[in-house]
Structures are given as C-alpha cells and as structure tokens.
Amino acid sequence: MFITLKIVHLLALLLGGAGSVAPAVAARVLKRTKHNGPPPPALALTLRIIGIGGLIAIVLLWITGLSMYSLRYSGTDLGIWFAVKLVAATLILGISTWMNLMAARSARTGTPPNPRRIRRLGLAARGLLILAIVTAVISFA
C-alpha cells in the first residue's frame, strides 16, 4: 500500500510541476511573439485545464502524503524541515485555489485576471514548489 501511495504521490508531483511551469512557458512564448491582450481562446482553455489539473495534483499530494505519514511515520517528529515543507505545501494549495478561482471568475465574466497578480502568484508557487521538494528530500534523507 505504501509503495502505491508513493507512486501516486510522485505522479501527482509531476502533474503539479507541469501545472506550475506550463503557464510560465506559455506567457514567455506569447511575449516573444509580441502577442498583446489576453491569450487566444484555445490557449486560455488549455491553461485553465492545466490549472485544474495542478489543483487536483495538490489535493492528491496532500491525500497521499498524509496517508503515507500515517502508515509509516505516525507520531514521529520529522523535524523542522518537514514543518517547512508542510508550510510550503499549504501555501501552494492556497495559491493554486486562489488562481483557479480567479480563472473561473475570468471565464464567467470574460474579463482576464490581473496579469501582474497572476505572474507574482505563479512565481511564488514555483518557488514554494522548489522549497517543498528540497525540504522533503532533506526530511526523508
């Protein structure tokens, strides 16, 4: 059971990482092609699906992570780095939820979200993702 949870956990990490990187790549491509305004409808829909996939990945990471903790480490103090990892993961969940709500509101109203805010939240999520991965490796080394 633990191995299955770990496999799902790592696959969810892959999906979440893609959900974090793909929008940045799309924004960079749009900028390089001198595109102005909101992204084309097909790209906007693709990014929306990627965002939802990223949020699903984060929820899966929490479910599998808590399950693995209870199976193998229940009651164990995993140290400060594990606590830092949990804080980073919590912030990532909050940012992802907020960005998905902004995207849903944007799709409903037809008004794109504030690009500056989206950029900052995306950068924060990517930085927190790196922090969560590094502290997880330190915690379980």
DRENTORKOL-3810 file (N, C-alpha, C; in nm, 4 decimals):
REM DRENTORKOL-3810
@n.u->0.0817; n.v->-0.1193; n.w->0.0000; ca.u->0.0000; ca.v->0.0000; ca.w->0.0000; c.u->0.0866; c.v->0.1265; c.w->0.0000
@n.u->0.1925; n.v->0.1233; n.w->0.0828; ca.u->0.2807; ca.v->0.2393; ca.w->0.0912; c.u->0.3435; c.v->0.2701; c.w->-0.0448
@n.u->0.3877; n.v->0.1673; n.w->-0.1152; ca.u->0.4513; ca.v->0.1857; ca.w->-0.2461; c.u->0.3516; c.v->0.2457; c.w->-0.3457
@n.u->0.2299; n.v->0.1980; n.w->-0.3449; ca.u->0.1261; ca.v->0.2521; ca.w->-0.4341; c.u->0.1024; c.v->0.4001; c.w->-0.4040
@n.u->0.0928; n.v->0.4346; n.w->-0.2756; ca.u->0.0750; ca.v->0.5746; ca.w->-0.2368; c.u->0.1927; c.v->0.6603; c.w->-0.2829
@n.u->0.3123; n.v->0.6056; n.w->-0.2691; ca.u->0.4320; ca.v->0.6800; ca.w->-0.3101; c.u->0.4328; c.v->0.7028; c.w->-0.4616
@n.u->0.3916; n.v->0.6031; n.w->-0.5386; ca.u->0.3849; ca.v->0.6172; ca.w->-0.6843; c.u->0.2845; c.v->0.7264; c.w->-0.7220
@n.u->0.1661; n.v->0.7200; n.w->-0.6629; ca.u->0.0644; ca.v->0.8228; ca.w->-0.6912; c.u->0.1154; c.v->0.9602; c.w->-0.6479
@n.u->0.1839; n.v->0.9652; n.w->-0.5344; ca.u->0.2394; ca.v->1.0906; ca.w->-0.4830; c.u->0.3383; c.v->1.1514; c.w->-0.5827
@n.u->0.4290; n.v->1.0688; n.w->-0.6329; ca.u->0.5291; ca.v->1.1189; ca.w->-0.7281; c.u->0.4669; c.v->1.1573; c.w->-0.8619
@n.u->0.3673; n.v->1.0820; n.w->-0.9072; ca.u->0.2973; ca.v->1.1196; ca.w->-1.0308; c.u->0.2212; c.v->1.2509; c.w->-1.0133
@n.u->0.1619; n.v->1.2706; n.w->-0.8963; ca.u->0.0928; ca.v->1.3963; ca.w->-0.8679; c.u->0.1931; c.v->1.5121; c.w->-0.8631
@n.u->0.3112; n.v->1.4863; n.w->-0.8107; ca.u->0.4163; ca.v->1.5883; ca.w->-0.8088; c.u->0.4538; c.v->1.6279; c.w->-0.9511
@n.u->0.4621; n.v->1.5301; n.w->-1.0387; ca.u->0.4910; ca.v->1.5568; ca.w->-1.1794; c.u->0.3822; c.v->1.6435; c.w->-1.2427
@n.u->0.2565; n.v->1.6077; n.w->-1.2189; ca.u->0.1439; ca.v->1.6850; ca.w->-1.2729; c.u->0.1422; c.v->1.8264; c.w->-1.2158
@n.u->0.1658; n.v->1.8380; n.w->-1.0865; ca.u->0.1685; ca.v->1.9703; ca.w->-1.0233; c.u->0.2826; c.v->2.0562; c.w->-1.0754
@n.u->0.3980; n.v->1.9950; n.w->-1.0964; ca.u->0.5109; ca.v->2.0697; ca.w->-1.1520; c.u->0.4821; c.v->2.1186; c.w->-1.2927
@n.u->0.4203; n.v->2.0336; n.w->-1.3727; ca.u->0.3821; ca.v->2.0744; ca.w->-1.5085; c.u->0.2821; c.v->2.1887; c.w->-1.5029
@n.u->0.1892; n.v->2.1802; n.w->-1.4073; ca.u->0.0898; ca.v->2.2863; ca.w->-1.3918; c.u->0.1516; c.v->2.4174; c.w->-1.3478
@n.u->0.2663; n.v->2.4102; n.w->-1.2864; ca.u->0.3367; ca.v->2.5302; ca.w->-1.2430; c.u->0.4220; c.v->2.5898; c.w->-1.3544
@n.u->0.4811; n.v->2.5043; n.w->-1.4361; ca.u->0.5752; ca.v->2.5505; ca.w->-1.5387; c.u->0.5058; c.v->2.5881; c.w->-1.6704
@n.u->0.4054; n.v->2.5116; n.w->-1.7106; ca.u->0.3407; ca.v->2.5336; ca.w->-1.8410; c.u->0.2872; c.v->2.6759; c.w->-1.8597
@n.u->0.2184; n.v->2.7352; n.w->-1.7611; ca.u->0.1711; ca.v->2.8727; ca.w->-1.7819; c.u->0.2847; c.v->2.9733; c.w->-1.8005
@n.u->0.3963; n.v->2.9517; n.w->-1.7314; ca.u->0.5108; ca.v->3.0415; ca.w->-1.7479; c.u->0.5687; c.v->3.0301; c.w->-1.8885
@n.u->0.5765; n.v->2.9080; n.w->-1.9396; ca.u->0.6259; ca.v->2.8863; ca.w->-2.0759; c.u->0.5312; c.v->2.9526; c.w->-2.1761
@n.u->0.4009; n.v->2.9351; n.w->-2.1573; ca.u->0.3022; ca.v->2.9962; ca.w->-2.2478; c.u->0.3131; c.v->3.1482; c.w->-2.2459
@n.u->0.3292; n.v->3.2058; n.w->-2.1272; ca.u->0.3423; ca.v->3.3520; ca.w->-2.1168; c.u->0.4677; c.v->3.4008; c.w->-2.1878
@n.u->0.5757; n.v->3.3268; n.w->-2.1732; ca.u->0.7012; ca.v->3.3661; ca.w->-2.2384; c.u->0.6878; c.v->3.3585; c.w->-2.3909
@n.u->0.6212; n.v->3.2543; n.w->-2.4410; ca.u->0.6013; ca.v->3.2407; ca.w->-2.5854; c.u->0.5150; c.v->3.3552; c.w->-2.6378
@n.u->0.4083; n.v->3.3869; n.w->-2.5660; ca.u->0.3218; ca.v->3.4979; ca.w->-2.6082; c.u->0.3999; c.v->3.6285; c.w->-2.6120
@n.u->0.4847; n.v->3.6499; n.w->-2.5131; ca.u->0.5652; ca.v->3.7725; ca.w->-2.5085; c.u->0.6643; c.v->3.7779; c.w->-2.6248
@n.u->0.7291; n.v->3.6647; n.w->-2.6518; ca.u->0.8272; ca.v->3.6606; ca.w->-2.7617; c.u->0.7630; c.v->3.6823; c.w->-2.8981
@n.u->0.6387; n.v->3.6387; n.w->-2.9127; ca.u->0.5691; ca.v->3.6571; ca.w->-3.0404; c.u->0.4991; c.v->3.7922; c.w->-3.0472
@n.u->0.5237; n.v->3.8747; n.w->-2.9441; ca.u->0.4681; ca.v->4.0102; ca.w->-2.9369; c.u->0.3152; c.v->4.0105; c.w->-2.9362
@n.u->0.2578; n.v->3.9073; n.w->-2.8761; ca.u->0.1123; ca.v->3.8985; ca.w->-2.8635; c.u->0.0658; c.v->3.9983; c.w->-2.7579
@n.u->-0.0380; n.v->4.0756; n.w->-2.7901; ca.u->-0.0948; ca.v->4.1704; ca.w->-2.6942; c.u->-0.2339; c.v->4.1245; c.w->-2.6542
@n.u->-0.2721; n.v->4.1551; n.w->-2.5316; ca.u->-0.4049; ca.v->4.1210; ca.w->-2.4848; c.u->-0.4107; c.v->3.9823; c.w->-2.4244
@n.u->-0.5327; n.v->3.9373; n.w->-2.3999; ca.u->-0.5477; ca.v->3.8051; ca.w->-2.3389; c.u->-0.5017; c.v->3.6952; c.w->-2.4339
@n.u->-0.4701; n.v->3.5784; n.w->-2.3798; ca.u->-0.4263; ca.v->3.4691; ca.w->-2.4669; c.u->-0.5384; c.v->3.4256; c.w->-2.5607
@n.u->-0.5030; n.v->3.3663; n.w->-2.6749; ca.u->-0.6058; ca.v->3.3147; ca.w->-2.7656; c.u->-0.6957; c.v->3.2148; c.w->-2.6923
@n.u->-0.8213; n.v->3.2020; n.w->-2.7345; ca.u->-0.9162; ca.v->3.1154; ca.w->-2.6628; c.u->-0.8679; c.v->2.9718; c.w->-2.6415
@n.u->-0.8050; n.v->2.9119; n.w->-2.7407; ca.u->-0.7584; ca.v->2.7736; ca.w->-2.7261; c.u->-0.6515; c.v->2.7639; c.w->-2.6174
@n.u->-0.5608; n.v->2.8601; n.w->-2.6137; ca.u->-0.4565; ca.v->2.8600; ca.w->-2.5122; c.u->-0.5165; c.v->2.8883; c.w->-2.3747
@n.u->-0.6117; n.v->2.9801; n.w->-2.3676; ca.u->-0.6760; ca.v->3.0103; ca.w->-2.2404; c.u->-0.7438; c.v->2.8859; c.w->-2.1829
@n.u->-0.8128; n.v->2.8112; n.w->-2.2682; ca.u->-0.8790; ca.v->2.6886; ca.w->-2.2237; c.u->-0.7765; c.v->2.5838; c.w->-2.1796
@n.u->-0.6684; n.v->2.5721; n.w->-2.2552; ca.u->-0.5616; ca.v->2.4789; ca.w->-2.2191; c.u->-0.5030; c.v->2.5140; c.w->-2.0830
@n.u->-0.4759; n.v->2.6418; n.w->-2.0611; ca.u->-0.4192; ca.v->2.6851; ca.w->-1.9333; c.u->-0.5181; c.v->2.6625; c.w->-1.8198
@n.u->-0.6454; n.v->2.6789; n.w->-1.8470; ca.u->-0.7490; ca.v->2.6542; ca.w->-1.7450; c.u->-0.7484; c.v->2.5064; c.w->-1.7051
@n.u->-0.7404; n.v->2.4188; n.w->-1.8042; ca.u->-0.7369; ca.v->2.2746; ca.w->-1.7760; c.u->-0.6101; c.v->2.2380; c.w->-1.6994
@n.u->-0.4978; n.v->2.2965; n.w->-1.7380; ca.u->-0.3719; ca.v->2.2719; ca.w->-1.6676; c.u->-0.3823; c.v->2.3202; c.w->-1.5233
@n.u->-0.4458; n.v->2.4345; n.w->-1.5023; ca.u->-0.4637; ca.v->2.4873; ca.w->-1.3667; c.u->-0.5483; c.v->2.3953; c.w->-1.2800
@n.u->-0.6559; n.v->2.3433; n.w->-1.3359; ca.u->-0.7410; ca.v->2.2494; ca.w->-1.2626; c.u->-0.6627; c.v->2.1213; c.w->-1.2328
@n.u->-0.5868; n.v->2.0736; n.w->-1.3315; ca.u->-0.5031; ca.v->1.9553; ca.w->-1.3105; c.u->-0.4014; c.v->1.9782; c.w->-1.1999
@n.u->-0.3443; n.v->2.0978; n.w->-1.1960; ca.u->-0.2493; ca.v->2.1309; ca.w->-1.0905; c.u->-0.3139; c.v->2.1283; c.w->-0.9527
@n.u->-0.4354; n.v->2.1817; n.w->-0.9436; ca.u->-0.5059; ca.v->2.1805; ca.w->-0.8150; c.u->-0.5400; c.v->2.0373; c.w->-0.7733
@n.u->-0.5834; n.v->1.9560; n.w->-0.8678; ca.u->-0.6106; ca.v->1.8152; ca.w->-0.8387; c.u->-0.4827; c.v->1.7466; c.w->-0.7904
@n.u->-0.3699; n.v->1.7790; n.w->-0.8546; ca.u->-0.2414; ca.v->1.7199; ca.w->-0.8135; c.u->-0.2078; c.v->1.7575; c.w->-0.6695
@n.u->-0.2322; n.v->1.8821; n.w->-0.6329; ca.u->-0.2010; ca.v->1.9264; ca.w->-0.4967; c.u->-0.2882; c.v->1.8521; c.w->-0.3952
@n.u->-0.4148; n.v->1.8375; n.w->-0.4272; ca.u->-0.5041; ca.v->1.7624; ca.w->-0.3373; c.u->-0.4567; c.v->1.6170; c.w->-0.3256
@n.u->-0.4184; n.v->1.5559; n.w->-0.4380; ca.u->-0.3649; ca.v->1.4193; ca.w->-0.4343; c.u->-0.2367; c.v->1.4113; c.w->-0.3507
@n.u->-0.1526; n.v->1.5119; n.w->-0.3634; ca.u->-0.0296; ca.v->1.5137; ca.w->-0.2838; c.u->-0.0614; c.v->1.5170; c.w->-0.1348
@n.u->-0.1602; n.v->1.5970; n.w->-0.0969; ca.u->-0.1987; ca.v->1.6021; ca.w->0.0442; c.u->-0.2554; c.v->1.4684; c.w->0.0903
@n.u->-0.3449; n.v->1.4105; n.w->0.0107; ca.u->-0.4079; ca.v->1.2833; ca.w->0.0496; c.u->-0.3033; c.v->1.1726; c.w->0.0614
@n.u->-0.2203; n.v->1.1587; n.w->-0.0405; ca.u->-0.1201; ca.v->1.0512; ca.w->-0.0368; c.u->-0.0132; c.v->1.0789; c.w->0.0685
@n.u->0.0257; n.v->1.2042; n.w->0.0826; ca.u->0.1276; ca.v->1.2389; ca.w->0.1822; c.u->0.0806; c.v->1.2102; c.w->0.3238
@n.u->-0.0419; n.v->1.2518; n.w->0.3550; ca.u->-0.0953; ca.v->1.2250; ca.w->0.4887; c.u->-0.1140; c.v->1.0747; c.w->0.5111
@n.u->-0.1542; n.v->1.0048; n.w->0.4065; ca.u->-0.1704; ca.v->0.8593; ca.w->0.4182; c.u->-0.0364; c.v->0.7912; c.w->0.4426
@n.u->0.0664; n.v->0.8313; n.w->0.3684; ca.u->0.1993; ca.v->0.7718; ca.w->0.3894; c.u->0.2517; c.v->0.8045; c.w->0.5281
@n.u->0.2278; n.v->0.9270; n.w->0.5740; ca.u->0.2713; ca.v->0.9648; ca.w->0.7087; c.u->0.2049; c.v->0.8753; c.w->0.8133
@n.u->0.0734; n.v->0.8550; n.w->0.7981; ca.u->0.0031; ca.v->0.7745; ca.w->0.8981; c.u->0.0444; c.v->0.6273; c.w->0.8925
@n.u->0.0782; n.v->0.5774; n.w->0.7735; ca.u->0.1202; ca.v->0.4368; ca.w->0.7611; c.u->0.2607; c.v->0.4125; c.w->0.8151
@n.u->0.3528; n.v->0.5029; n.w->0.7889; ca.u->0.4922; ca.v->0.4763; ca.w->0.8184; c.u->0.5490; c.v->0.5617; c.w->0.9317
@n.u->0.5009; n.v->0.6842; n.w->0.9465; ca.u->0.5671; ca.v->0.7778; ca.w->1.0383; c.u->0.4764; c.v->0.8309; c.w->1.1488
@n.u->0.3594; n.v->0.7737; n.w->1.1670; ca.u->0.2621; ca.v->0.8249; ca.w->1.2629; c.u->0.3256; c.v->0.8494; c.w->1.3997
@n.u->0.3118; n.v->0.9717; n.w->1.4484; ca.u->0.3655; ca.v->1.0082; ca.w->1.5789; c.u->0.5129; c.v->1.0429; c.w->1.5797
@n.u->0.5789; n.v->1.0287; n.w->1.4662; ca.u->0.7226; ca.v->1.0569; ca.w->1.4572; c.u->0.7439; c.v->1.2055; c.w->1.4324
@n.u->0.8395; n.v->1.2631; n.w->1.5037; ca.u->0.8778; ca.v->1.4018; ca.w->1.4785; c.u->0.9776; c.v->1.4017; c.w->1.3637
@n.u->0.9373; n.v->1.4522; n.w->1.2500; ca.u->1.0247; ca.v->1.4505; ca.w->1.1326; c.u->1.1112; c.v->1.5761; c.w->1.1218
@n.u->1.1048; n.v->1.6623; n.w->1.2209; ca.u->1.1952; ca.v->1.7761; ca.w->1.2279; c.u->1.1434; c.v->1.9029; c.w->1.1627
@n.u->1.2265; n.v->2.0042; n.w->1.1741; ca.u->1.1904; ca.v->2.1389; ca.w->1.1263; c.u->1.1739; c.v->2.1428; c.w->0.9746
@n.u->1.2555; n.v->2.0656; n.w->0.9019; ca.u->1.2460; ca.v->2.0700; ca.w->0.7555; c.u->1.1124; c.v->2.0151; c.w->0.7063
@n.u->1.0599; n.v->1.9170; n.w->0.7777; ca.u->0.9288; ca.v->1.8642; ca.w->0.7423; c.u->0.8207; c.v->1.9695; c.w->0.7694
@n.u->0.8367; n.v->2.0425; n.w->0.8783; ca.u->0.7419; ca.v->2.1505; ca.w->0.9091; c.u->0.7474; c.v->2.2588; c.w->0.8010
@n.u->0.8676; n.v->2.2924; n.w->0.7561; ca.u->0.8825; ca.v->2.3915; ca.w->0.6485; c.u->0.8155; c.v->2.3402; c.w->0.5212
@n.u->0.8328; n.v->2.2114; n.w->0.4917; ca.u->0.7695; ca.v->2.1505; ca.w->0.3749; c.u->0.6180; c.v->2.1624; c.w->0.3833
@n.u->0.5619; n.v->2.1351; n.w->0.5007; ca.u->0.4166; ca.v->2.1446; ca.w->0.5184; c.u->0.3665; c.v->2.2874; c.w->0.5012
@n.u->0.4418; n.v->2.3846; n.w->0.5506; ca.u->0.4036; ca.v->2.5250; ca.w->0.5328; c.u->0.4063; c.v->2.5612; c.w->0.3843
@n.u->0.5131; n.v->2.5205; n.w->0.3150; ca.u->0.5232; ca.v->2.5488; ca.w->0.1711; c.u->0.4081; c.v->2.4827; c.w->0.0957
@n.u->0.3770; n.v->2.3575; n.w->0.1288; ca.u->0.2681; ca.v->2.2860; ca.w->0.0620; c.u->0.1331; c.v->2.3525; c.w->0.0889
@n.u->0.1143; n.v->2.4017; n.w->0.2101; ca.u->-0.0102; ca.v->2.4708; ca.w->0.2442; c.u->-0.0232; c.v->2.6003; c.w->0.1636
@n.u->0.0852; n.v->2.6745; n.w->0.1530; ca.u->0.0830; ca.v->2.7986; ca.w->0.0743; c.u->0.0574; c.v->2.7698; c.w->-0.0735
@n.u->0.1169; n.v->2.6626; n.w->-0.1250; ca.u->0.0937; ca.v->2.6232; ca.w->-0.2647; c.u->-0.0542; c.v->2.5911; c.w->-0.2859
@n.u->-0.1140; n.v->2.5182; n.w->-0.1938; ca.u->-0.2564; ca.v->2.4860; ca.w->-0.2038; c.u->-0.3402; c.v->2.6132; c.w->-0.2050
@n.u->-0.3084; n.v->2.7067; n.w->-0.1180; ca.u->-0.3818; ca.v->2.8337; ca.w->-0.1143; c.u->-0.3674; c.v->2.9137; c.w->-0.2427
@n.u->-0.2454; n.v->2.9237; n.w->-0.2935; ca.u->-0.2203; ca.v->2.9972; ca.w->-0.4170; c.u->-0.2921; c.v->2.9320; c.w->-0.5344
@n.u->-0.2832; n.v->2.7998; n.w->-0.5438; ca.u->-0.3479; ca.v->2.7288; ca.w->-0.6537; c.u->-0.4999; c.v->2.7471; c.w->-0.6488
@n.u->-0.5557; n.v->2.7375; n.w->-0.5297; ca.u->-0.7000; ca.v->2.7572; ca.w->-0.5150; c.u->-0.7386; c.v->2.8980; c.w->-0.5573
@n.u->-0.6635; n.v->2.9966; n.w->-0.5112; ca.u->-0.6913; ca.v->3.1371; ca.w->-0.5437; c.u->-0.6815; c.v->3.1593; c.w->-0.6954
@n.u->-0.5754; n.v->3.1064; n.w->-0.7576; ca.u->-0.5588; ca.v->3.1257; ca.w->-0.9019; c.u->-0.6704; c.v->3.0561; c.w->-0.9812
@n.u->-0.7132; n.v->2.9386; n.w->-0.9356; ca.u->-0.8230; ca.v->2.8701; ca.w->-1.0036; c.u->-0.9537; c.v->2.9463; c.w->-0.9872
@n.u->-0.9763; n.v->3.0061; n.w->-0.8713; ca.u->-1.0962; ca.v->3.0886; ca.w->-0.8528; c.u->-1.0923; c.v->3.2122; c.w->-0.9426
@n.u->-0.9742; n.v->3.2746; n.w->-0.9547; ca.u->-0.9611; ca.v->3.3900; ca.w->-1.0444; c.u->-0.9859; c.v->3.3497; c.w->-1.1891
@n.u->-0.9348; n.v->3.2334; n.w->-1.2289; ca.u->-0.9549; ca.v->3.1855; ca.w->-1.3661; c.u->-1.1022; c.v->3.1541; c.w->-1.3916
@n.u->-1.1696; n.v->3.0955; n.w->-1.2934; ca.u->-1.3125; ca.v->3.0647; ca.w->-1.3091; c.u->-1.3931; c.v->3.1940; c.w->-1.3210
@n.u->-1.3616; n.v->3.2917; n.w->-1.2383; ca.u->-1.4295; ca.v->3.4212; ca.w->-1.2455; c.u->-1.4041; c.v->3.4868; c.w->-1.3801
@n.u->-1.2816; n.v->3.4768; n.w->-1.4275; ca.u->-1.2461; ca.v->3.5337; ca.w->-1.5570; c.u->-1.3247; c.v->3.4670; c.w->-1.6702
@n.u->-1.3351; n.v->3.3351; n.w->-1.6645; ca.u->-1.4101; ca.v->3.2620; ca.w->-1.7676; c.u->-1.5579; c.v->3.3002; c.w->-1.7644
@n.u->-1.6093; n.v->3.3234; n.w->-1.6440; ca.u->-1.7509; ca.v->3.3580; ca.w->-1.6294; c.u->-1.7801; c.v->3.5000; c.w->-1.6774
@n.u->-1.6901; n.v->3.5948; n.w->-1.6452; ca.u->-1.7149; ca.v->3.7353; ca.w->-1.6773; c.u->-1.6560; c.v->3.7782; c.w->-1.8111
@n.u->-1.5592; n.v->3.7011; n.w->-1.8610; ca.u->-1.4924; ca.v->3.7388; ca.w->-1.9854; c.u->-1.3833; c.v->3.8426; c.w->-1.9657
@n.u->-1.3556; n.v->3.8784; n.w->-1.8404; ca.u->-1.2507; ca.v->3.9750; ca.w->-1.8087; c.u->-1.1280; c.v->3.9004; c.w->-1.7594
@n.u->-1.0147; n.v->3.9169; n.w->-1.8262; ca.u->-0.8953; ca.v->3.8436; ca.w->-1.7822; c.u->-0.8494; c.v->3.8902; c.w->-1.6444
@n.u->-0.7913; n.v->3.7983; n.w->-1.5666; ca.u->-0.7398; ca.v->3.8380; ca.w->-1.4352; c.u->-0.6206; c.v->3.9307; c.w->-1.4507
@n.u->-0.5883; n.v->4.0004; n.w->-1.3447; ca.u->-0.4761; ca.v->4.0927; ca.w->-1.3429; c.u->-0.3471; c.v->4.0164; c.w->-1.3748
@n.u->-0.2833; n.v->4.0451; n.w->-1.4901; ca.u->-0.1638; ca.v->3.9686; ca.w->-1.5292; c.u->-0.0479; c.v->3.9828; c.w->-1.4302
@n.u->-0.0368; n.v->4.0978; n.w->-1.3685; ca.u->0.0720; ca.v->4.1195; ca.w->-1.2719; c.u->0.0518; c.v->4.0289; c.w->-1.1496
@n.u->-0.0720; n.v->4.0199; n.w->-1.1026; ca.u->-0.1018; ca.v->3.9342; ca.w->-0.9878; c.u->-0.0791; c.v->3.7878; c.w->-1.0235
@n.u->-0.1245; n.v->3.7462; n.w->-1.1425; ca.u->-0.1063; ca.v->3.6076; ca.w->-1.1870; c.u->0.0424; c.v->3.5741; c.w->-1.1935
@n.u->0.1205; n.v->3.6660; n.w->-1.2484; ca.u->0.2649; ca.v->3.6427; ca.w->-1.2599; c.u->0.3289; c.v->3.6250; c.w->-1.1235
@n.u->0.2943; n.v->3.7127; n.w->-1.0306; ca.u->0.3527; ca.v->3.7053; ca.w->-0.8958; c.u->0.3111; c.v->3.5771; c.w->-0.8235
@n.u->0.1842; n.v->3.5414; n.w->-0.8353; ca.u->0.1380; ca.v->3.4181; ca.w->-0.7711; c.u->0.2058; c.v->3.2957; c.w->-0.8334
@n.u->0.2222; n.v->3.2972; n.w->-0.9654; ca.u->0.2904; ca.v->3.1866; ca.w->-1.0328; c.u->0.4349; c.v->3.1736; c.w->-0.9883
@n.u->0.5036; n.v->3.2864; n.w->-0.9791; ca.u->0.6427; ca.v->3.2836; ca.w->-0.9310; c.u->0.6499; c.v->3.2309; c.w->-0.7881
@n.u->0.5586; n.v->3.2767; n.w->-0.7045; ca.u->0.5564; ca.v->3.2305; ca.w->-0.5658; c.u->0.5313; c.v->3.0799; c.w->-0.5600
@n.u->0.4363; n.v->3.0318; n.w->-0.6385; ca.u->0.4053; ca.v->2.8884; ca.w->-0.6383; c.u->0.5252; c.v->2.8069; c.w->-0.6841
@n.u->0.5942; n.v->2.8525; n.w->-0.7890; ca.u->0.7112; ca.v->2.7785; ca.w->-0.8366; c.u->0.8228; c.v->2.7779; c.w->-0.7327
@n.u->0.8465; n.v->2.8907; n.w->-0.6676; ca.u->0.9477; ca.v->2.8967; ca.w->-0.5628; c.u->0.9128; c.v->2.8074; c.w->-0.4449
@n.u->0.7851; n.v->2.8092; n.w->-0.4068; ca.u->0.7402; ca.v->2.7239; ca.w->-0.2965; c.u->0.7471; c.v->2.5760; c.w->-0.3337
@n.u->0.7224; n.v->2.5446; n.w->-0.4606; ca.u->0.7336; ca.v->2.4057; ca.w->-0.5063; c.u->0.8773; c.v->2.3564; c.w->-0.4909
@n.u->0.9726; n.v->2.4379; n.w->-0.5304; ca.u->1.1143; ca.v->2.4012; ca.w->-0.5147; c.u->1.1473; c.v->2.3845; c.w->-0.3668
@n.u->1.0998; n.v->2.4777; n.w->-0.2835; ca.u->1.1241; ca.v->2.4684; ca.w->-0.1395; c.u->1.0638; c.v->2.3402; c.w->-0.0819
@n.u->0.9424; n.v->2.3076; n.w->-0.1221; ca.u->0.8764; ca.v->2.1869; ca.w->-0.0710; c.u->0.9527; c.v->2.0606; c.w->-0.1115
@n.u->0.9998; n.v->2.0571; n.w->-0.2350; ca.u->1.0737; ca.v->1.9391; ca.w->-0.2812; c.u->1.2071; c.v->1.9266; c.w->-0.2069
@n.u->1.2799; n.v->2.0372; n.w->-0.1957; ca.u->1.4107; ca.v->2.0334; ca.w->-0.1292; c.u->1.3942; c.v->1.9929; c.w->0.0180
@n.u->1.2965; n.v->2.0510; n.w->0.0862; ca.u->1.2786; ca.v->2.0175; ca.w->0.2274; c.u->1.2259; c.v->1.8754; c.w->0.2469
@n.u->1.1508; n.v->1.8251; n.w->0.1503; ca.u->1.1056; ca.v->1.6846; ca.w->0.1566; c.u->1.2256; c.v->1.5903; c.w->0.1449
@n.u->1.3154; n.v->1.6223; n.w->0.0529; ca.u->1.4348; ca.v->1.5381; ca.w->0.0349; c.u->1.5196; c.v->1.5421; c.w->0.1615
@n.u->1.5358; n.v->1.6598; n.w->0.2208; ca.u->1.6137; ca.v->1.6713; ca.w->0.3434; c.u->1.5452; c.v->1.5924; c.w->0.4570
@n.u->1.4135; n.v->1.6023; n.w->0.4647; ca.u->1.3386; ca.v->1.5359; ca.w->0.5729; c.u->1.3489; c.v->1.3848; c.w->0.5665
@n.u->1.3513; n.v->1.3299; n.w->0.4471; ca.u->1.3474; ca.v->1.1839; ca.w->0.4315; c.u->1.4790; c.v->1.1247; c.w->0.3843
@n.u->1.5878; n.v->1.2018; n.w->0.3935; ca.u->1.7201; ca.v->1.1519; ca.w->0.3507; c.u->1.7747; c.v->1.0519; c.w->0.4500
END
